[in-house]
Amino acid sequence: SVDGCNKAKQIMYAGRLSPEKGADTLIKAWLTLPNKFGYTLKIIGDGAERNMLEELAHGDNSITFTGTLTKAQTLQEMANSALLVSPSLCYETFGLSPVEAMSIGTPVLISDLVNLFPIVQDNISGRYFKAGDINDLAAKLAELLSDTNKLITLGTAAKAAFEQSDCSTESNLRALEAIYHSILATGK
């Protein structure tokens, strides 16, 4: 639903658990929030850093590690989440998870190295934070999680921004059709 009523009180991370993805920044920022505003953090994915990240979370029961989920399960978690955090520490020209989240109306909080402008415009269709900056991420998390209406507004704007963007299904479909036609036209 567009109004955020179907959102659980959870935020999520989806991706490889490797150093450049910045999941440790997210966990460290999360641990600084005293009451977590009643939210839980779900870490979806697996990788070399998983053991270290689980130790970092040291039994904080508001953090769950799911390991790798299927695409369908991940999208279901996205639909249920109030926020998707993409804390990447390396310059990414295209973040798949944030775009998928936006397509289903889940707002995103992403590092300023995930280059999703103009789809994600700060404070309009999402929120940026300074990559690797635990304090900035914690501040932005507190700002968003303490304000359900803001999350809903961002989610609605995110969906609209996605639908107007080159990432939307329709334009992807057109691009795909064009590729198929060119392949068929050249006879492979």
Order of alpha helices (4+ residues) and beta strands (2+ residues): beta-alpha-beta-alpha-beta-alpha-beta-alpha-beta-beta-alpha-alpha-alpha
